[in-house]
Amino acid sequence: MPTYEYECIKCGLRFEKQQSIKDESLKECPECHGDVKKIISGGGGFILKSAGAGNSASAKSCSLETTGRTCCGATSRCGKPACGD
Ligand SMILES: [Zn+2]
């Protein structure tokens, strides 16, 4: 289940909440009951791959043979999908 991060507009409280994708966003701060906004951090590894323009990037192949480094900067194959084939 993904964890969403929220910030209270009123008191500045930041908190995290585990929610299903199907759940509605929180709207109220647990401390002051002010309005909260969802923070899109992108740091949790929760990336929507179907979000449009990313399709060409995911098709890039591993460049180890030509540059000595893989697409992720390692000097050997890392086994991630882009390097796997
Ligand atoms: Zn608050």
PDB file of the backbone (N, CA, C, O) and the ligand in Angstrom, with CONECT records:
HET     ZN  A 101       1
ATOM      1  N   MET A   1       0.851  -1.193   0.000  1.00  0.00           N
ATOM      2  CA  MET A   1       0.000   0.000   0.000  1.00  0.00           C
ATOM      3  C   MET A   1       0.890   1.247   0.000  1.00  0.00           C
ATOM      4  O   MET A   1       1.798   1.353   0.824  1.00  0.00           O
ATOM      5  N   PRO A   2       0.648   2.163  -0.888  1.00  0.00           N
ATOM      6  CA  PRO A   2       1.518   3.346  -0.942  1.00  0.00           C
ATOM      7  C   PRO A   2       1.300   4.282   0.243  1.00  0.00           C
ATOM      8  O   PRO A   2       0.209   4.357   0.808  1.00  0.00           O
ATOM      9  N   THR A   3       2.348   4.980   0.598  1.00  0.00           N
ATOM     10  CA  THR A   3       2.264   5.976   1.658  1.00  0.00           C
ATOM     11  C   THR A   3       2.228   7.362   1.037  1.00  0.00           C
ATOM     12  O   THR A   3       3.077   7.709   0.216  1.00  0.00           O
ATOM     13  N   TYR A   4       1.259   8.131   1.428  1.00  0.00           N
ATOM     14  CA  TYR A   4       1.132   9.488   0.931  1.00  0.00           C
ATOM     15  C   TYR A   4       1.560  10.467   2.009  1.00  0.00           C
ATOM     16  O   TYR A   4       1.358  10.239   3.202  1.00  0.00           O
ATOM     17  N   GLU A   5       2.153  11.555   1.561  1.00  0.00           N
ATOM     18  CA  GLU A   5       2.602  12.565   2.496  1.00  0.00           C
ATOM     19  C   GLU A   5       1.721  13.799   2.341  1.00  0.00           C
ATOM     20  O   GLU A   5       1.391  14.232   1.237  1.00  0.00           O
ATOM     21  N   TYR A   6       1.363  14.333   3.478  1.00  0.00           N
ATOM     22  CA  TYR A   6       0.499  15.516   3.477  1.00  0.00           C
ATOM     23  C   TYR A   6       1.138  16.635   4.275  1.00  0.00           C
ATOM     24  O   TYR A   6       1.932  16.403   5.186  1.00  0.00           O
ATOM     25  N   GLU A   7       0.775  17.840   3.912  1.00  0.00           N
ATOM     26  CA  GLU A   7       1.214  18.994   4.690  1.00  0.00           C
ATOM     27  C   GLU A   7       0.011  19.876   4.974  1.00  0.00           C
ATOM     28  O   GLU A   7      -0.792  20.174   4.090  1.00  0.00           O
ATOM     29  N   CYS A   8      -0.092  20.289   6.237  1.00  0.00           N
ATOM     30  CA  CYS A   8      -1.196  21.153   6.628  1.00  0.00           C
ATOM     31  C   CYS A   8      -0.908  22.590   6.204  1.00  0.00           C
ATOM     32  O   CYS A   8       0.144  23.148   6.515  1.00  0.00           O
ATOM     33  N   ILE A   9      -1.848  23.166   5.499  1.00  0.00           N
ATOM     34  CA  ILE A   9      -1.680  24.541   5.045  1.00  0.00           C
ATOM     35  C   ILE A   9      -1.745  25.504   6.222  1.00  0.00           C
ATOM     36  O   ILE A   9      -1.130  26.570   6.192  1.00  0.00           O
ATOM     37  N   LYS A  10      -2.478  25.134   7.241  1.00  0.00           N
ATOM     38  CA  LYS A  10      -2.717  26.036   8.359  1.00  0.00           C
ATOM     39  C   LYS A  10      -1.572  26.033   9.375  1.00  0.00           C
ATOM     40  O   LYS A  10      -1.044  27.087   9.730  1.00  0.00           O
ATOM     41  N   CYS A  11      -1.192  24.823   9.842  1.00  0.00           N
ATOM     42  CA  CYS A  11      -0.192  24.770  10.902  1.00  0.00           C
ATOM     43  C   CYS A  11       1.148  24.216  10.425  1.00  0.00           C
ATOM     44  O   CYS A  11       2.119  24.200  11.181  1.00  0.00           O
ATOM     45  N   GLY A  12       1.203  23.766   9.190  1.00  0.00           N
ATOM     46  CA  GLY A  12       2.476  23.314   8.641  1.00  0.00           C
ATOM     47  C   GLY A  12       2.857  21.894   9.020  1.00  0.00           C
ATOM     48  O   GLY A  12       3.941  21.435   8.659  1.00  0.00           O
ATOM     49  N   LEU A  13       2.006  21.199   9.729  1.00  0.00           N
ATOM     50  CA  LEU A  13       2.297  19.822  10.116  1.00  0.00           C
ATOM     51  C   LEU A  13       2.459  18.943   8.883  1.00  0.00           C
ATOM     52  O   LEU A  13       1.651  18.987   7.955  1.00  0.00           O
ATOM     53  N   ARG A  14       3.516  18.149   8.896  1.00  0.00           N
ATOM     54  CA  ARG A  14       3.691  17.152   7.843  1.00  0.00           C
ATOM     55  C   ARG A  14       3.458  15.780   8.431  1.00  0.00           C
ATOM     56  O   ARG A  14       3.946  15.465   9.516  1.00  0.00           O
ATOM     57  N   PHE A  15       2.719  14.977   7.720  1.00  0.00           N
ATOM     58  CA  PHE A  15       2.486  13.632   8.212  1.00  0.00           C
ATOM     59  C   PHE A  15       2.283  12.699   7.024  1.00  0.00           C
ATOM     60  O   PHE A  15       1.977  13.120   5.909  1.00  0.00           O
ATOM     61  N   GLU A  16       2.468  11.420   7.313  1.00  0.00           N
ATOM     62  CA  GLU A  16       2.298  10.412   6.286  1.00  0.00           C
ATOM     63  C   GLU A  16       1.103   9.543   6.610  1.00  0.00           C
ATOM     64  O   GLU A  16       0.754   9.339   7.772  1.00  0.00           O
ATOM     65  N   LYS A  17       0.494   9.045   5.579  1.00  0.00           N
ATOM     66  CA  LYS A  17      -0.692   8.209   5.767  1.00  0.00           C
ATOM     67  C   LYS A  17      -0.661   7.109   4.721  1.00  0.00           C
ATOM     68  O   LYS A  17      -0.543   7.364   3.522  1.00  0.00           O
ATOM     69  N   GLN A  18      -0.770   5.885   5.205  1.00  0.00           N
ATOM     70  CA  GLN A  18      -0.865   4.771   4.273  1.00  0.00           C
ATOM     71  C   GLN A  18      -2.281   4.663   3.774  1.00  0.00           C
ATOM     72  O   GLN A  18      -3.227   4.547   4.554  1.00  0.00           O
ATOM     73  N   GLN A  19      -2.416   4.701   2.470  1.00  0.00           N
ATOM     74  CA  GLN A  19      -3.756   4.642   1.905  1.00  0.00           C
ATOM     75  C   GLN A  19      -3.752   3.759   0.675  1.00  0.00           C
ATOM     76  O   GLN A  19      -2.752   3.626  -0.031  1.00  0.00           O
ATOM     77  N   SER A  20      -4.884   3.175   0.452  1.00  0.00           N
ATOM     78  CA  SER A  20      -5.087   2.518  -0.830  1.00  0.00           C
ATOM     79  C   SER A  20      -5.227   3.566  -1.907  1.00  0.00           C
ATOM     80  O   SER A  20      -5.632   4.700  -1.647  1.00  0.00           O
ATOM     81  N   ILE A  21      -4.886   3.171  -3.124  1.00  0.00           N
ATOM     82  CA  ILE A  21      -5.044   4.088  -4.253  1.00  0.00           C
ATOM     83  C   ILE A  21      -6.501   4.510  -4.384  1.00  0.00           C
ATOM     84  O   ILE A  21      -6.818   5.604  -4.851  1.00  0.00           O
ATOM     85  N   LYS A  22      -7.366   3.617  -3.961  1.00  0.00           N
ATOM     86  CA  LYS A  22      -8.791   3.890  -4.121  1.00  0.00           C
ATOM     87  C   LYS A  22      -9.330   4.857  -3.071  1.00  0.00           C
ATOM     88  O   LYS A  22     -10.388   5.460  -3.248  1.00  0.00           O
ATOM     89  N   ASP A  23      -8.585   4.994  -1.976  1.00  0.00           N
ATOM     90  CA  ASP A  23      -9.060   5.894  -0.925  1.00  0.00           C
ATOM     91  C   ASP A  23      -9.006   7.347  -1.381  1.00  0.00           C
ATOM     92  O   ASP A  23      -8.178   7.732  -2.206  1.00  0.00           O
ATOM     93  N   GLU A  24      -9.895   8.125  -0.830  1.00  0.00           N
ATOM     94  CA  GLU A  24      -9.868   9.552  -1.117  1.00  0.00           C
ATOM     95  C   GLU A  24      -8.739  10.226  -0.361  1.00  0.00           C
ATOM     96  O   GLU A  24      -8.331   9.766   0.706  1.00  0.00           O
ATOM     97  N   SER A  25      -8.240  11.309  -0.914  1.00  0.00           N
ATOM     98  CA  SER A  25      -7.204  12.079  -0.243  1.00  0.00           C
ATOM     99  C   SER A  25      -7.732  12.661   1.061  1.00  0.00           C
ATOM    100  O   SER A  25      -8.902  13.020   1.189  1.00  0.00           O
ATOM    101  N   LEU A  26      -6.815  12.738   2.026  1.00  0.00           N
ATOM    102  CA  LEU A  26      -7.192  13.415   3.262  1.00  0.00           C
ATOM    103  C   LEU A  26      -7.395  14.896   2.997  1.00  0.00           C
ATOM    104  O   LEU A  26      -6.737  15.486   2.140  1.00  0.00           O
ATOM    105  N   LYS A  27      -8.289  15.469   3.724  1.00  0.00           N
ATOM    106  CA  LYS A  27      -8.574  16.892   3.534  1.00  0.00           C
ATOM    107  C   LYS A  27      -8.386  17.687   4.818  1.00  0.00           C
ATOM    108  O   LYS A  27      -8.435  18.917   4.810  1.00  0.00           O
ATOM    109  N   GLU A  28      -8.170  16.978   5.917  1.00  0.00           N
ATOM    110  CA  GLU A  28      -8.169  17.671   7.198  1.00  0.00           C
ATOM    111  C   GLU A  28      -6.961  17.282   8.036  1.00  0.00           C
ATOM    112  O   GLU A  28      -6.617  16.105   8.146  1.00  0.00           O
ATOM    113  N   CYS A  29      -6.334  18.269   8.614  1.00  0.00           N
ATOM    114  CA  CYS A  29      -5.185  18.064   9.488  1.00  0.00           C
ATOM    115  C   CYS A  29      -5.634  17.401  10.796  1.00  0.00           C
ATOM    116  O   CYS A  29      -6.617  17.834  11.397  1.00  0.00           O
ATOM    117  N   PRO A  30      -4.928  16.357  11.245  1.00  0.00           N
ATOM    118  CA  PRO A  30      -5.317  15.695  12.500  1.00  0.00           C
ATOM    119  C   PRO A  30      -5.051  16.566  13.722  1.00  0.00           C
ATOM    120  O   PRO A  30      -5.619  16.315  14.785  1.00  0.00           O
ATOM    121  N   GLU A  31      -4.211  17.573  13.599  1.00  0.00           N
ATOM    122  CA  GLU A  31      -3.887  18.444  14.737  1.00  0.00           C
ATOM    123  C   GLU A  31      -4.854  19.614  14.851  1.00  0.00           C
ATOM    124  O   GLU A  31      -5.458  19.841  15.899  1.00  0.00           O
ATOM    125  N   CYS A  32      -4.990  20.353  13.753  1.00  0.00           N
ATOM    126  CA  CYS A  32      -5.747  21.602  13.852  1.00  0.00           C
ATOM    127  C   CYS A  32      -6.995  21.595  12.972  1.00  0.00           C
ATOM    128  O   CYS A  32      -7.747  22.569  12.945  1.00  0.00           O
ATOM    129  N   HIS A  33      -7.207  20.511  12.265  1.00  0.00           N
ATOM    130  CA  HIS A  33      -8.363  20.377  11.385  1.00  0.00           C
ATOM    131  C   HIS A  33      -8.386  21.416  10.266  1.00  0.00           C
ATOM    132  O   HIS A  33      -9.439  21.726   9.708  1.00  0.00           O
ATOM    133  N   GLY A  34      -7.209  21.945   9.952  1.00  0.00           N
ATOM    134  CA  GLY A  34      -7.093  22.834   8.798  1.00  0.00           C
ATOM    135  C   GLY A  34      -7.012  22.034   7.515  1.00  0.00           C
ATOM    136  O   GLY A  34      -6.999  20.803   7.535  1.00  0.00           O
ATOM    137  N   ASP A  35      -6.959  22.736   6.409  1.00  0.00           N
ATOM    138  CA  ASP A  35      -6.851  22.060   5.117  1.00  0.00           C
ATOM    139  C   ASP A  35      -5.445  21.505   4.924  1.00  0.00           C
ATOM    140  O   ASP A  35      -4.458  22.135   5.306  1.00  0.00           O
ATOM    141  N   VAL A  36      -5.366  20.326   4.330  1.00  0.00           N
ATOM    142  CA  VAL A  36      -4.068  19.741   4.017  1.00  0.00           C
ATOM    143  C   VAL A  36      -3.933  19.588   2.518  1.00  0.00           C
ATOM    144  O   VAL A  36      -4.918  19.484   1.786  1.00  0.00           O
ATOM    145  N   LYS A  37      -2.682  19.578   2.083  1.00  0.00           N
ATOM    146  CA  LYS A  37      -2.421  19.291   0.671  1.00  0.00           C
ATOM    147  C   LYS A  37      -1.532  18.061   0.587  1.00  0.00           C
ATOM    148  O   LYS A  37      -0.708  17.811   1.467  1.00  0.00           O
ATOM    149  N   LYS A  38      -1.711  17.309  -0.469  1.00  0.00           N
ATOM    150  CA  LYS A  38      -0.891  16.114  -0.681  1.00  0.00           C
ATOM    151  C   LYS A  38       0.442  16.536  -1.280  1.00  0.00           C
ATOM    152  O   LYS A  38       0.500  17.356  -2.195  1.00  0.00           O
ATOM    153  N   ILE A  39       1.503  15.960  -0.745  1.00  0.00           N
ATOM    154  CA  ILE A  39       2.841  16.263  -1.255  1.00  0.00           C
ATOM    155  C   ILE A  39       3.262  15.139  -2.188  1.00  0.00           C
ATOM    156  O   ILE A  39       3.260  13.963  -1.823  1.00  0.00           O
ATOM    157  N   ILE A  40       3.618  15.529  -3.387  1.00  0.00           N
ATOM    158  CA  ILE A  40       4.109  14.540  -4.345  1.00  0.00           C
ATOM    159  C   ILE A  40       5.621  14.537  -4.263  1.00  0.00           C
ATOM    160  O   ILE A  40       6.282  15.397  -4.845  1.00  0.00           O
ATOM    161  N   SER A  41       6.165  13.577  -3.547  1.00  0.00           N
ATOM    162  CA  SER A  41       7.613  13.578  -3.362  1.00  0.00           C
ATOM    163  C   SER A  41       8.317  12.817  -4.481  1.00  0.00           C
ATOM    164  O   SER A  41       9.369  13.244  -4.956  1.00  0.00           O
ATOM    165  N   GLY A  42       7.752  11.714  -4.894  1.00  0.00           N
ATOM    166  CA  GLY A  42       8.405  10.911  -5.925  1.00  0.00           C
ATOM    167  C   GLY A  42       9.603  10.140  -5.409  1.00  0.00           C
ATOM    168  O   GLY A  42      10.267   9.448  -6.181  1.00  0.00           O
ATOM    169  N   GLY A  43       9.892  10.243  -4.127  1.00  0.00           N
ATOM    170  CA  GLY A  43      11.075   9.595  -3.596  1.00  0.00           C
ATOM    171  C   GLY A  43      10.831   8.192  -3.075  1.00  0.00           C
ATOM    172  O   GLY A  43      11.778   7.495  -2.712  1.00  0.00           O
ATOM    173  N   GLY A  44       9.594   7.774  -3.032  1.00  0.00           N
ATOM    174  CA  GLY A  44       9.280   6.500  -2.433  1.00  0.00           C
ATOM    175  C   GLY A  44       9.282   5.332  -3.390  1.00  0.00           C
ATOM    176  O   GLY A  44       8.881   4.226  -3.028  1.00  0.00           O
ATOM    177  N   GLY A  45       9.726   5.565  -4.598  1.00  0.00           N
ATOM    178  CA  GLY A  45       9.733   4.485  -5.574  1.00  0.00           C
ATOM    179  C   GLY A  45       8.352   4.173  -6.105  1.00  0.00           C
ATOM    180  O   GLY A  45       8.147   3.162  -6.776  1.00  0.00           O
ATOM    181  N   PHE A  46       7.429   5.023  -5.812  1.00  0.00           N
ATOM    182  CA  PHE A  46       6.068   4.830  -6.299  1.00  0.00           C
ATOM    183  C   PHE A  46       5.858   5.726  -7.507  1.00  0.00           C
ATOM    184  O   PHE A  46       5.444   6.878  -7.383  1.00  0.00           O
ATOM    185  N   ILE A  47       6.149   5.178  -8.674  1.00  0.00           N
ATOM    186  CA  ILE A  47       6.121   5.977  -9.895  1.00  0.00           C
ATOM    187  C   ILE A  47       5.063   5.425 -10.836  1.00  0.00           C
ATOM    188  O   ILE A  47       5.013   4.227 -11.115  1.00  0.00           O
ATOM    189  N   LEU A  48       4.247   6.301 -11.300  1.00  0.00           N
ATOM    190  CA  LEU A  48       3.222   5.886 -12.242  1.00  0.00           C
ATOM    191  C   LEU A  48       3.828   5.811 -13.640  1.00  0.00           C
ATOM    192  O   LEU A  48       4.064   6.831 -14.287  1.00  0.00           O
ATOM    193  N   LYS A  49       4.068   4.607 -14.081  1.00  0.00           N
ATOM    194  CA  LYS A  49       4.746   4.460 -15.369  1.00  0.00           C
ATOM    195  C   LYS A  49       3.821   4.763 -16.534  1.00  0.00           C
ATOM    196  O   LYS A  49       4.267   4.990 -17.658  1.00  0.00           O
ATOM    197  N   SER A  50       2.551   4.761 -16.255  1.00  0.00           N
ATOM    198  CA  SER A  50       1.621   5.015 -17.347  1.00  0.00           C
ATOM    199  C   SER A  50       1.298   6.502 -17.467  1.00  0.00           C
ATOM    200  O   SER A  50       0.357   6.879 -18.165  1.00  0.00           O
ATOM    201  N   ALA A  51       2.061   7.335 -16.800  1.00  0.00           N
ATOM    202  CA  ALA A  51       1.732   8.763 -16.735  1.00  0.00           C
ATOM    203  C   ALA A  51       2.195   9.527 -17.967  1.00  0.00           C
ATOM    204  O   ALA A  51       2.696  10.645 -17.848  1.00  0.00           O
ATOM    205  N   GLY A  52       2.039   8.956 -19.116  1.00  0.00           N
ATOM    206  CA  GLY A  52       2.232   9.736 -20.332  1.00  0.00           C
ATOM    207  C   GLY A  52       3.596   9.631 -20.965  1.00  0.00           C
ATOM    208  O   GLY A  52       3.939   8.594 -21.533  1.00  0.00           O
ATOM    209  N   ALA A  53       4.391  10.699 -20.878  1.00  0.00           N
ATOM    210  CA  ALA A  53       5.549  10.871 -21.742  1.00  0.00           C
ATOM    211  C   ALA A  53       6.706   9.917 -21.461  1.00  0.00           C
ATOM    212  O   ALA A  53       7.704   9.956 -22.180  1.00  0.00           O
ATOM    213  N   GLY A  54       6.613   9.081 -20.466  1.00  0.00           N
ATOM    214  CA  GLY A  54       7.752   8.260 -20.111  1.00  0.00           C
ATOM    215  C   GLY A  54       7.996   7.048 -20.990  1.00  0.00           C
ATOM    216  O   GLY A  54       8.949   6.306 -20.752  1.00  0.00           O
ATOM    217  N   ASN A  55       7.194   6.833 -21.964  1.00  0.00           N
ATOM    218  CA  ASN A  55       7.287   5.594 -22.722  1.00  0.00           C
ATOM    219  C   ASN A  55       8.591   5.454 -23.500  1.00  0.00           C
ATOM    220  O   ASN A  55       9.163   4.365 -23.536  1.00  0.00           O
ATOM    221  N   SER A  56       9.068   6.514 -24.117  1.00  0.00           N
ATOM    222  CA  SER A  56      10.279   6.416 -24.913  1.00  0.00           C
ATOM    223  C   SER A  56      11.495   6.198 -24.023  1.00  0.00           C
ATOM    224  O   SER A  56      12.438   5.509 -24.414  1.00  0.00           O
ATOM    225  N   ALA A  57      11.479   6.777 -22.837  1.00  0.00           N
ATOM    226  CA  ALA A  57      12.615   6.644 -21.934  1.00  0.00           C
ATOM    227  C   ALA A  57      12.763   5.209 -21.452  1.00  0.00           C
ATOM    228  O   ALA A  57      13.882   4.714 -21.311  1.00  0.00           O
ATOM    229  N   SER A  58      11.659   4.544 -21.202  1.00  0.00           N
ATOM    230  CA  SER A  58      11.737   3.191 -20.693  1.00  0.00           C
ATOM    231  C   SER A  58      12.211   2.214 -21.754  1.00  0.00           C
ATOM    232  O   SER A  58      12.577   1.080 -21.443  1.00  0.00           O
ATOM    233  N   ALA A  59      12.205   2.648 -22.999  1.00  0.00           N
ATOM    234  CA  ALA A  59      12.622   1.762 -24.081  1.00  0.00           C
ATOM    235  C   ALA A  59      14.111   1.830 -24.338  1.00  0.00           C
ATOM    236  O   ALA A  59      14.624   1.091 -25.178  1.00  0.00           O
ATOM    237  N   LYS A  60      14.820   2.706 -23.630  1.00  0.00           N
ATOM    238  CA  LYS A  60      16.257   2.834 -23.906  1.00  0.00           C
ATOM    239  C   LYS A  60      16.998   1.587 -23.455  1.00  0.00           C
ATOM    240  O   LYS A  60      16.687   1.006 -22.415  1.00  0.00           O
ATOM    241  N   SER A  61      17.954   1.196 -24.227  1.00  0.00           N
ATOM    242  CA  SER A  61      18.651  -0.043 -23.925  1.00  0.00           C
ATOM    243  C   SER A  61      19.925   0.232 -23.139  1.00  0.00           C
ATOM    244  O   SER A  61      20.373   1.372 -23.014  1.00  0.00           O
ATOM    245  N   CYS A  62      20.480  -0.825 -22.627  1.00  0.00           N
ATOM    246  CA  CYS A  62      21.692  -0.707 -21.839  1.00  0.00           C
ATOM    247  C   CYS A  62      22.864  -0.305 -22.732  1.00  0.00           C
ATOM    248  O   CYS A  62      23.039  -0.856 -23.820  1.00  0.00           O
ATOM    249  N   SER A  63      23.661   0.652 -22.272  1.00  0.00           N
ATOM    250  CA  SER A  63      24.754   1.164 -23.094  1.00  0.00           C
ATOM    251  C   SER A  63      26.107   0.668 -22.612  1.00  0.00           C
ATOM    252  O   SER A  63      27.133   1.284 -22.902  1.00  0.00           O
ATOM    253  N   LEU A  64      26.118  -0.430 -21.884  1.00  0.00           N
ATOM    254  CA  LEU A  64      27.359  -0.938 -21.302  1.00  0.00           C
ATOM    255  C   LEU A  64      28.425  -1.202 -22.369  1.00  0.00           C
ATOM    256  O   LEU A  64      29.595  -0.873 -22.173  1.00  0.00           O
ATOM    257  N   GLU A  65      28.023  -1.793 -23.489  1.00  0.00           N
ATOM    258  CA  GLU A  65      28.994  -2.160 -24.510  1.00  0.00           C
ATOM    259  C   GLU A  65      29.671  -0.947 -25.133  1.00  0.00           C
ATOM    260  O   GLU A  65      30.855  -0.994 -25.465  1.00  0.00           O
ATOM    261  N   THR A  66      28.926   0.127 -25.291  1.00  0.00           N
ATOM    262  CA  THR A  66      29.485   1.276 -25.991  1.00  0.00           C
ATOM    263  C   THR A  66      30.172   2.267 -25.056  1.00  0.00           C
ATOM    264  O   THR A  66      31.141   2.913 -25.455  1.00  0.00           O
ATOM    265  N   THR A  67      29.702   2.397 -23.851  1.00  0.00           N
ATOM    266  CA  THR A  67      30.243   3.437 -22.977  1.00  0.00           C
ATOM    267  C   THR A  67      30.985   2.871 -21.769  1.00  0.00           C
ATOM    268  O   THR A  67      31.692   3.608 -21.082  1.00  0.00           O
ATOM    269  N   GLY A  68      30.837   1.588 -21.502  1.00  0.00           N
ATOM    270  CA  GLY A  68      31.444   1.012 -20.313  1.00  0.00           C
ATOM    271  C   GLY A  68      30.597   1.201 -19.067  1.00  0.00           C
ATOM    272  O   GLY A  68      30.940   0.726 -17.984  1.00  0.00           O
ATOM    273  N   ARG A  69      29.498   1.895 -19.238  1.00  0.00           N
ATOM    274  CA  ARG A  69      28.585   2.051 -18.105  1.00  0.00           C
ATOM    275  C   ARG A  69      27.167   1.709 -18.552  1.00  0.00           C
ATOM    276  O   ARG A  69      26.783   1.909 -19.705  1.00  0.00           O
ATOM    277  N   THR A  70      26.418   1.193 -17.606  1.00  0.00           N
ATOM    278  CA  THR A  70      25.042   0.872 -17.926  1.00  0.00           C
ATOM    279  C   THR A  70      24.196   2.130 -17.899  1.00  0.00           C
ATOM    280  O   THR A  70      24.663   3.218 -17.561  1.00  0.00           O
ATOM    281  N   CYS A  71      22.955   1.951 -18.258  1.00  0.00           N
ATOM    282  CA  CYS A  71      22.034   3.079 -18.247  1.00  0.00           C
ATOM    283  C   CYS A  71      21.867   3.663 -16.856  1.00  0.00           C
ATOM    284  O   CYS A  71      21.481   4.825 -16.727  1.00  0.00           O
ATOM    285  N   CYS A  72      22.141   2.902 -15.823  1.00  0.00           N
ATOM    286  CA  CYS A  72      22.004   3.454 -14.476  1.00  0.00           C
ATOM    287  C   CYS A  72      23.346   3.850 -13.883  1.00  0.00           C
ATOM    288  O   CYS A  72      23.418   4.150 -12.691  1.00  0.00           O
ATOM    289  N   GLY A  73      24.390   3.860 -14.661  1.00  0.00           N
ATOM    290  CA  GLY A  73      25.659   4.388 -14.189  1.00  0.00           C
ATOM    291  C   GLY A  73      26.577   3.365 -13.556  1.00  0.00           C
ATOM    292  O   GLY A  73      27.673   3.712 -13.116  1.00  0.00           O
ATOM    293  N   ALA A  74      26.153   2.105 -13.500  1.00  0.00           N
ATOM    294  CA  ALA A  74      26.994   1.076 -12.919  1.00  0.00           C
ATOM    295  C   ALA A  74      27.969   0.558 -13.970  1.00  0.00           C
ATOM    296  O   ALA A  74      27.764   0.755 -15.168  1.00  0.00           O
ATOM    297  N   THR A  75      29.022  -0.099 -13.519  1.00  0.00           N
ATOM    298  CA  THR A  75      29.994  -0.633 -14.457  1.00  0.00           C
ATOM    299  C   THR A  75      29.737  -2.101 -14.764  1.00  0.00           C
ATOM    300  O   THR A  75      30.463  -2.707 -15.551  1.00  0.00           O
ATOM    301  N   SER A  76      28.732  -2.662 -14.163  1.00  0.00           N
ATOM    302  CA  SER A  76      28.303  -3.990 -14.541  1.00  0.00           C
ATOM    303  C   SER A  76      26.783  -4.019 -14.574  1.00  0.00           C
ATOM    304  O   SER A  76      26.116  -3.147 -14.017  1.00  0.00           O
ATOM    305  N   ARG A  77      26.263  -5.013 -15.220  1.00  0.00           N
ATOM    306  CA  ARG A  77      24.816  -5.069 -15.351  1.00  0.00           C
ATOM    307  C   ARG A  77      24.155  -5.176 -13.988  1.00  0.00           C
ATOM    308  O   ARG A  77      24.562  -5.966 -13.136  1.00  0.00           O
ATOM    309  N   CYS A  78      23.139  -4.373 -13.808  1.00  0.00           N
ATOM    310  CA  CYS A  78      22.530  -4.308 -12.486  1.00  0.00           C
ATOM    311  C   CYS A  78      21.290  -5.178 -12.388  1.00  0.00           C
ATOM    312  O   CYS A  78      20.758  -5.381 -11.296  1.00  0.00           O
ATOM    313  N   GLY A  79      20.829  -5.689 -13.505  1.00  0.00           N
ATOM    314  CA  GLY A  79      19.661  -6.557 -13.461  1.00  0.00           C
ATOM    315  C   GLY A  79      18.342  -5.826 -13.469  1.00  0.00           C
ATOM    316  O   GLY A  79      17.285  -6.456 -13.444  1.00  0.00           O
ATOM    317  N   LYS A  80      18.382  -4.507 -13.504  1.00  0.00           N
ATOM    318  CA  LYS A  80      17.133  -3.775 -13.615  1.00  0.00           C
ATOM    319  C   LYS A  80      16.577  -3.940 -15.023  1.00  0.00           C
ATOM    320  O   LYS A  80      17.321  -4.245 -15.955  1.00  0.00           O
ATOM    321  N   PRO A  81      15.305  -3.743 -15.176  1.00  0.00           N
ATOM    322  CA  PRO A  81      14.663  -4.035 -16.457  1.00  0.00           C
ATOM    323  C   PRO A  81      15.371  -3.424 -17.669  1.00  0.00           C
ATOM    324  O   PRO A  81      15.518  -4.090 -18.694  1.00  0.00           O
ATOM    325  N   ALA A  82      15.803  -2.188 -17.568  1.00  0.00           N
ATOM    326  CA  ALA A  82      16.426  -1.547 -18.724  1.00  0.00           C
ATOM    327  C   ALA A  82      17.746  -2.197 -19.090  1.00  0.00           C
ATOM    328  O   ALA A  82      18.176  -2.122 -20.240  1.00  0.00           O
ATOM    329  N   CYS A  83      18.394  -2.837 -18.123  1.00  0.00           N
ATOM    330  CA  CYS A  83      19.679  -3.479 -18.381  1.00  0.00           C
ATOM    331  C   CYS A  83      19.519  -4.975 -18.620  1.00  0.00           C
ATOM    332  O   CYS A  83      20.480  -5.649 -18.990  1.00  0.00           O
ATOM    333  N   GLY A  84      18.352  -5.483 -18.419  1.00  0.00           N
ATOM    334  CA  GLY A  84      18.189  -6.920 -18.400  1.00  0.00           C
ATOM    335  C   GLY A  84      18.337  -7.592 -19.744  1.00  0.00           C
ATOM    336  O   GLY A  84      18.684  -8.771 -19.815  1.00  0.00           O
ATOM    337  N   ASP A  85      18.077  -6.853 -20.815  1.00  0.00           N
ATOM    338  CA  ASP A  85      18.139  -7.540 -22.103  1.00  0.00           C
ATOM    339  C   ASP A  85      19.115  -6.891 -23.066  1.00  0.00           C
ATOM    340  O   ASP A  85      19.275  -7.359 -24.193  1.00  0.00           O
TER     341      ASP A  85
HETATM  342 ZN    ZN A 101      -2.766  21.600  10.962  1.00  0.00          ZN2+
END
